[in-house]
């Protein structure tokens, strides 16, 4: 496995792979890999002949006062993990390589980005869509892999690729959780031991909501109230949002029917965590 | 030559051409072809094995009250002309094919689009960048051809392809003029005989400005004042803008030196015409 830092070199590698008729699987990440990322790489390895992982902490998707500077980074550790699951290249460009002086082009996916994390983090999805559009043009993958943990992000990317007629498939893979149920996230590294324990309330309240719906509750407001109440039993949790929406359009739901996404963002100290579940009625 | 109306079919044709190792030249237009467009097609034919012309009057780049409905259309005539210069396929999608129900992704090129036509036509370049990004993803050309008549458009496209790391070359070809100097444009068809005569003032005033600069004038304000005065001798001309800017950044110039773009937009009746010249000092 090799780490490539510049666009020209990775494009050269891609060109050669294409000439040899290889299929390309791509996993874009911000690094600090956990088992969630590794599950994407493993699937990419199964589906494609060449697997490329990108590691780029994208300043464009962080707002003012967010954790861009502190975001955890460990390229050496990431490389060791990626190599073990059969990744062929890591593309890890600098910020200057991706956004040279005078950079001024942005991709906006409207509507889908109005609510959920888009409402809490203005400009976030513009940054995500822009960097992913760039990475797709650089890597030209046959397939790109995203985790369901960032449910809104996955839908935004899917919408962008369809709307802009991009030539690849987007594969969305299930959330990978710690044994006690906490959704894996690079940001879990920020949590104090007490916050780490408190954060279990997220998955627990989602499981309870799913059970409540399975036992017949279809009133979204009632389910949401139950989740809010559950989370508020945890003094360290500060709710950013809890929302129940159509699983593909992300529009608010009154009566739960069809594929429905229950998504939430909650702060524990300085750390903002997200989690979600899709229920089918 | 064949006319293709849907994205899936043209993608199939492109895929086959790629498998055969053909290079692809692409000329995106709104149709109603004139010799300017044909010069792009001829160049595309010289440089590439397969030449694709798109004809799509893109509603997204027309503002409210602009001429989207009236924009001249003549697919049969266009096809005859395109075939004569060696075009292989015309891609002429419907609006619904390009912007299906729920379409919501847009490409913005900032800064370059603040002035000139961007200031007069809010949203225009968002529409242009978005449709061209889509067309580039559909056609995946090696080279795409644009005319210098739409100077700002050509720079916006060039900037977008560089910023988003798109895998093609942008070729910008010189303005083609009628024998009497009027820059060719599909919108010339709107002009009454009197407006058609009056419109000659555009090229004439640009030529005079270039001569003035060649003879030593470097004060942009003085050159601009001279152009404004020239145009105002023509009663049918209503000036939208006359601007003197750096030829690659489109930023205002005080002293003329290096490659400088003199660009203007002027209305004759309901018809808005643009023209420009690049001078080098």
Interface residues (C-beta under 8 A of the other chain):
Chain A: X7 X11 X102 X103 X104 X105 X106 X107 X108 X109 X110 X111 X112 X129 X130 X133 X134 X137 X138 X140 X159 X160 X163 X164 X165 X166 X167
Chain B: X7 X11 X102 X103 X104 X105 X106 X107 X108 X109 X110 X111 X112 X129 X130 X133 X134 X137 X138 X140 X159 X160 X163 X164 X165 X166 X167
